[in-house]
Amino acid sequence: MRAAAARVTWLMSEDAHIAESNPPAEGSGQPAVTTFFQRYGLLLLVAGITLLADIITKRIVEAQIPLYTSIPFIGPYLSWTHTQNTGAAFSLFQNGGVFFIVVAIVVSAVILYYAPRLPAGDWLSRVALGLQLGGAVGNLLDRLRQGYVTDFIHFQIPEIGFDWPVFNIADSAIVVGVILLIAASLLRDHKA
C-alpha cells in the first residue's frame, strides 16, 4: 500500500501541469453535477463495484467457511481458505492495525484529491484509482468493523512448493490498480 501511495504522489506531481492546462471552463454552462460525474463518475463506479464485490465475498466466506478451513476450488492450485489478517495485503507486516487504518484513509484522500486533476480522456488512470480506492476502503471497513481483514483466496503450486499468502478481492484490486496506473503513466510518456 505504501508503494501505491508513493506512486500516486509521484503521478500527482508529474501530471499537475496537465491539470493546470486543462481546467474546467468556468461559465461554460455545465452544471456542477455534470462536472462532478466527469471527474469522479468512472472512478466511483469502479470503486463501488470493487467494494461491493469485496464485502459480499468476505461475508459469504465468514458465514460459510469455518476459520482456518480450506475448501479446494481448482484442484490443489486454488482454494478458499478462511483466514484473519491483521497485517497489510498478502499478510505482510502483521499487527499493524492503527497504522494500516491511517494509511488507508490517507491513500483514499489522495486518490479523491488527485482524480479531478487527471486529463479528461484518461479513463485508464480513473479505473486504476477506482480499483485502489475500492480495495483500500474494503480492507479499511474490515479493520474498523472487526480489527482484522478477512482473507480467503489461496493460490498454490504444490509441484514446485509455491504457496502464495492468502488474500482477498480488495488486495487484488489494489495490486491490479497499481499495475494499471503504471501502464497509464507509460502510455502517457509514450504519447508525449
N, C-alpha and C positions, 0 to 999 in steps of 0.2 A: 504494500500500500504506500510505503514511503517513496518507492520508485515512481509510482503513479503520480503522487503529489509533486515530486520533483519534475517529472516530465510535463505535467500540466503547467507548472510555474514557468518552465523554460519556454513552452509554447506560447504562454501569455506574453512574455517579453518579446518574443520573435514576431508575433502577429499583431502587436499593438499598433504598428504603423498601418496595417491593412484596415483595422477598425477605424482608425482616425481618418483615413482617406475615404472611408465608405460609411459615414454616419447616416442614420435615418434622416430623411428630408423633413425638416421642420415645416409645418404649414403645408404639407403635401396632401392634406385632406384624408390621410389614412387614419382610421380610428385607432386608439390605443390598444384595443383588443386585437386588431389585425397585426399591429407591430409586435405585440406580446407573442402571438402564435408564430409569427415568422422567426422570432428569436429563440423561443423556447419550445414550440409545439412538438417538433420531432424528438428533441432531447427528452421532454417529459413523457411523451408517448412510449419511447423505448425504455426509459427508467421505470415507468408504471408497469409495463408488461414484464420486465425483468423482476421487479419487486413482487408482483403478484405470483409469478411462477416460483420464485424463491419461497415465499410464505406458504403457498399451497403444498409444495413438495416437502418442506420441512414438517408441516403439521401432519401430513399423511404418514411420514416416517415416524414421527413421535407417537402417533396413535396406533400404528400397525406393526412396528418392528421393535421388540424389546431392546433396551440399551445394550450395546456391545454384542448384538446379534447380527449375523451376516446371512443374507439371502442371495444365492447365486442368481445372476441375471443372464449373462452370456458366458456360459462355461465357467472356467476358473479365472477368466480375464476381467470381468466386470461384475461387481456385486453391490447390493445395497447393504451397507454396514452402518448401523446407527451408533454414532459417537457424539461426544460433547467436547467442544474445543474452546479453551479459554485463551488461546493464542491468536495469531494472525492467520491469514489464508494458508491452507495446507499444513495446519498445526505448528507453524513456526512461532517461536517466542511465546511459550506458554505463560499463563498467569499475567498477561499484560493488561487486563481488564480496563481500568480507567484510561490508560494511555491509548488503547485502541478506540475507545469511545470518543476521546478528544480528536484523534486523527481522522476518524470517520466524519465528524462534524466539520472539521477544517477542510477536508477534501471536498465534501459536499458543498460548502460555502464557496470554495474556489471555483468549482465547476459552474455553479449558478452565476457567479460573478463573471466568469470568462465567456460563457455561452453567447451573450449578445454581442461580443466583440469579434466573433467569427465572421468571416466573409459570408455574404448572403447565400452563395451556392455551395458552401462547404458542408454538405449533408453527411459525409463520412465522419467528420470530426464530431458532429452532433450525435450521430449514432454511437460513436465510441464513448463520448462523455455521458450519454444516456445509460449505456451499459455499466459504466463505472459508478454513476450516481445510484442506479438501482441496486447494484451489488453492495455498495457501501451502506446504503440505508437498510437493506435487508439484513446484513450482519449486525448493524447498529441496533436495529429493533430487537434482535435476539439477545444481544448483550444487555440491553435495558430491561427486557422482559424477564430474563432468566439468569443472567450473569455469565452465559456462555453461548456459543454458536452451535447449532445442530448441524453436523456433517453426516453425509451418507453415501456419497459416490466413491467407490473403491475400485481402482484400476490396478491390475497386476498382470505380470507375465511370468508365471512360475518357472517356465523352462530356463529362464536366464536369471532368476532371482530378483526380478524387478517388482517393487511394491511401492506404488505412489501413495503419499499420505491421503487419507480420506478428506473429501472436500464437498462443496455444495454448489448450487446454481449461482449464488452470489459470487463465490470465489471465481468460478468460471467466467462470469460476466466481467468481472474486474480485469482478469487476465486478457480476455478477448478484446475488451475496450482499450487496454494499453497497446496491444498489438495493432489495432485499427488506428489508434491515434498516431502511432509511429508511421504506419503506412500512409496516412493522410498527410503527415508532415513531409515524408519523402516525395509524395506525388506533387505537393506544392513546390518543393525545391526543384523537382524535375521540370515542372512547367515554367518556373522562373528561369 
